[in-house]
Amino acid sequence: MCPADLYPLFPNPPPTERQIIGARVRSYRKWARRKRLLQFYALVFGRRQVRTPAKRSCQSARSSSVILRKVTSGTENA
């Protein structure tokens, strides 16, 4: 039997503490770079304006339909 045939039987060793710390440092640097880039874009191009709709309902369409159904079902039985 060739050693290559047994390769899938050996699980990957768990990451060492050094690898875990290295991965966290890389992740931190990646997101710090991304944050700096977004701050630069906001400074140069300005922040995006979020428009709210003119008619803003306090309740969703689904909940209002449930309320309407309850009201109309009460009148049908009467």
N, C-alpha and C positions, 0 to 999 in steps of 0.2 A: 504494500500500500504506500502510495506517495504521500509525503507530508502535506502537499497541497490539497489532498482529498480530505484531510482532517481539519483544515483551516476553519470551515464554518462551525465546527463543534466547539472551538475555543471562543468563549465570550470576550468582548473587549474589556480590558482592565478598567476599573473605575478611574476617573481623572484624579490626578494628584493635586495636592493643595496648590502647588505652583501653577498648574494649568488653570485651576478655578480662579485664582487671583488674577492671572494674566487675562483671562476671558472677561472678568469684571472690569479691569482697567481699560481693555479695548472697547468694551461697551460704553463705559463712561466717556471716553474720548470721542467716540462716534457721536453720541448724543449731545455732547458739549459743542462739537463742531457744527452739528445740525442746528442747535439753538443759536449759535453765533451767526450762522448764515441766515436764519429766519429773522433775527434782529436786524441784520444788515439790510435785508430786503424791505423790512418794515420802515427802516430809516430812509432808504432811497425812494421807494415807490409809495410809501404811506400804507396805513393799515386798511384792510378791506372793510367796507361799511356793510353792516348786516341790516337789511331792510325787514321790518316787521309788516305783516299784511295789514291792510287798512281795516278790514273787519276781523277782529281777533275774538274768537269765541272762547269763553271760559271752559267749556266742556267739549270733548271730542265728539265727532259725528256719531260714533258707535254708542257712546253713553247717552246722547240725546235721543237716538233711535230706541234704545232700551226704555227710556223714560216715556217716550211717546207710546210705545207698545203697551206699557203697563197702564197708561191713562186710558187708551182706547179699549183695552181688554176689559177694563172696569165698566165702560159704558155699554159694551156689547151685552154683558150679563144682565144689565138693568132692564 
